[in-house]
């Protein structure tokens, strides 16, 4: 190769390439470990009654794991979370990791969404509503659901129409929170 390459730039690129290779090896090792844990979990659970339905979308996400996450989650939960609009393979895996598979700790979807800070905190004094703001949250599950809601805003689904309609009336932030709450309700009721 001919060119005007400075030694410090070549060194930095060499370091970056070596780090990239190391991270790729770590990702493969992590995927192998998760596959082993999947085998351990699949022996403890009963098989679902029906076969796994076909995916709604054919596109593969860039950051998706290399093994069949849909099949694993379906065998583990006996429901297909990816049939909920806005929840893809990676998001379903992350939500199950954050919220667990057994949601019986929360008696209703209202309690579950309140835990995620997606429900308004009504301040009432003497029967009069003083404030109804939704509290700030730094939870990962809440951030994931809000991101899914924003992504749904560009889709042609009922939740996408709900998001766009609400974003015109009250703003994008409140619309994302309201749509995220609907997705959380669907997630809770599905599990």
ZATI-203649 format. One line per field, with one value per residue (C-alpha): x, y, z. Coordinates in nm, 2 decimals. Each point is the difference from the previous one (the first is absolute). Example, Ala and Ser with C-alpha at 12.3 -4.5 7.8 and 13.67 -1.06 7.14 Angstrom:
BEGIN
u	c(1.23,0.14)
v	c(-0.45,0.34)
w	c(0.78,-0.07)
//
This chain:
BEGIN
u	c(0.00,0.12,-0.10,0.10,-0.07,0.12,0.13,-0.24,-0.30,0.10,0.06,-0.34,-0.17,0.19,-0.11,-0.36,0.00,0.15,-0.26,-0.28,0.12,0.02,-0.36,-0.12,0.15,-0.16,-0.34,0.03,0.10,-0.30,-0.23,0.13,-0.05,-0.36,-0.07,0.12,-0.22,-0.29,0.05,0.00,-0.32,-0.18,0.03,-0.18,-0.30,-0.28,-0.02,-0.27,-0.31,0.02,0.29,0.17,-0.18,0.19,0.16,-0.18,0.31,0.27,0.28,0.28,0.12,0.36,0.06,-0.21,0.16,0.12,-0.23,-0.38,-0.12,-0.37,0.00,0.17,-0.24,-0.30,0.11,0.08,-0.32,-0.24,-0.11,0.15,0.09,0.11,-0.36,-0.06,0.06,0.31,0.17,0.27,0.23,0.26,-0.25,-0.19,0.32,0.09,-0.34,-0.01,0.35,-0.11,-0.36,0.04,-0.23,-0.24,-0.20,-0.23,0.17,-0.22,-0.37,-0.09,0.14,-0.06,0.24,0.26,-0.02,0.02,0.32,0.15,-0.11,-0.22,-0.31,-0.07,0.05,-0.32,0.03,-0.34,-0.09,-0.35,-0.14,0.15,0.26,0.31,0.24,0.02,0.36,0.18,0.31,0.35,0.15,0.35,-0.11,0.12,-0.33,-0.18,0.27,-0.04,-0.38,0.02,0.24,-0.23,-0.29,0.20,0.09,-0.37,-0.08,0.14,-0.20,-0.34,-0.15,-0.27,0.26,0.18,-0.32,-0.06,0.36,-0.03,-0.35,0.12,0.33,-0.20,-0.22,0.24,0.36,0.23,0.13,-0.34,-0.11,0.30,-0.08,-0.37,0.09,0.27,-0.27,-0.22,0.29,0.07,-0.37,0.02,0.33,-0.15,-0.33,0.19,0.21)
v	c(0.00,0.34,0.31,0.25,-0.20,0.14,-0.25,0.11,-0.04,-0.35,-0.09,0.13,-0.20,-0.31,0.03,0.06,-0.31,-0.22,0.13,-0.07,-0.36,-0.04,0.13,-0.23,-0.30,0.11,0.03,-0.35,-0.13,0.18,-0.15,-0.35,0.06,0.12,-0.30,-0.23,0.17,-0.03,-0.38,0.00,0.20,-0.20,-0.32,0.16,0.13,-0.18,0.03,0.24,-0.16,0.16,0.06,0.34,0.22,0.16,0.33,0.32,0.15,-0.17,0.26,-0.10,0.25,0.09,-0.04,-0.32,-0.31,-0.27,-0.27,-0.04,0.24,-0.02,-0.38,0.01,0.26,-0.18,-0.33,0.18,0.22,-0.20,0.33,0.19,0.35,0.10,0.00,0.32,0.30,0.19,-0.30,-0.16,-0.29,0.21,0.20,-0.31,-0.15,0.32,0.04,-0.35,0.05,0.32,-0.10,-0.38,-0.27,-0.01,0.32,-0.13,0.24,0.27,-0.06,0.20,0.18,0.33,-0.11,-0.11,0.32,0.20,-0.19,0.11,0.36,0.00,0.08,0.36,0.06,0.18,0.24,0.04,0.23,0.02,-0.18,0.26,-0.11,0.22,-0.16,-0.30,-0.01,-0.32,-0.04,-0.01,-0.34,-0.12,-0.37,-0.19,-0.17,0.34,0.15,-0.31,0.03,0.38,-0.07,-0.27,0.25,0.26,-0.26,-0.10,0.36,-0.07,-0.32,-0.06,-0.17,0.10,0.09,0.21,0.19,0.05,0.14,0.24,0.12,0.06,0.16,0.27,0.07,-0.02,-0.03,-0.28,-0.07,-0.05,-0.20,-0.23,-0.05,-0.08,-0.24,-0.16,-0.06,-0.17,-0.23,-0.08,-0.09,-0.23,-0.15,-0.06,-0.15,-0.22,-0.15)
w	c(0.00,-0.08,0.19,0.26,0.32,0.33,0.25,0.28,-0.23,-0.10,0.36,0.11,-0.28,0.09,0.37,-0.11,-0.22,0.27,0.25,-0.25,-0.04,0.37,0.05,-0.28,0.18,0.33,-0.17,-0.13,0.34,0.16,-0.26,0.07,0.37,-0.05,-0.23,0.28,0.25,-0.24,-0.01,0.38,0.02,-0.28,0.20,0.29,-0.20,-0.17,-0.37,-0.14,-0.15,-0.35,-0.24,-0.01,-0.25,-0.29,0.08,-0.10,-0.16,-0.21,0.08,0.24,0.25,-0.01,0.37,0.03,0.15,-0.23,0.14,-0.02,0.27,-0.11,0.04,0.33,0.14,-0.14,0.17,0.32,0.02,-0.21,-0.17,-0.29,0.12,-0.35,-0.12,0.21,-0.23,0.10,0.18,-0.21,0.08,0.18,0.19,0.11,0.14,0.18,0.15,0.13,0.14,0.18,0.11,0.04,-0.13,0.29,0.04,0.28,0.24,-0.15,0.04,-0.31,-0.30,0.17,0.28,-0.26,-0.19,0.32,0.09,-0.34,0.07,-0.31,0.21,0.11,0.37,0.10,0.29,0.16,0.29,0.14,-0.30,-0.24,-0.26,0.05,-0.24,-0.23,-0.13,-0.09,0.21,-0.15,-0.04,-0.06,-0.04,-0.30,-0.06,-0.01,-0.24,-0.23,-0.01,-0.07,-0.28,-0.14,0.02,-0.19,-0.27,-0.02,-0.09,-0.35,-0.05,-0.15,0.31,0.24,0.26,-0.26,-0.08,0.37,0.05,-0.30,0.11,0.36,-0.11,-0.19,0.31,0.29,-0.14,-0.08,0.35,0.15,-0.30,0.04,0.36,-0.07,-0.28,0.21,0.27,-0.26,-0.11,0.37,0.05,-0.30,0.13,0.35,-0.14,-0.24,0.28)
//
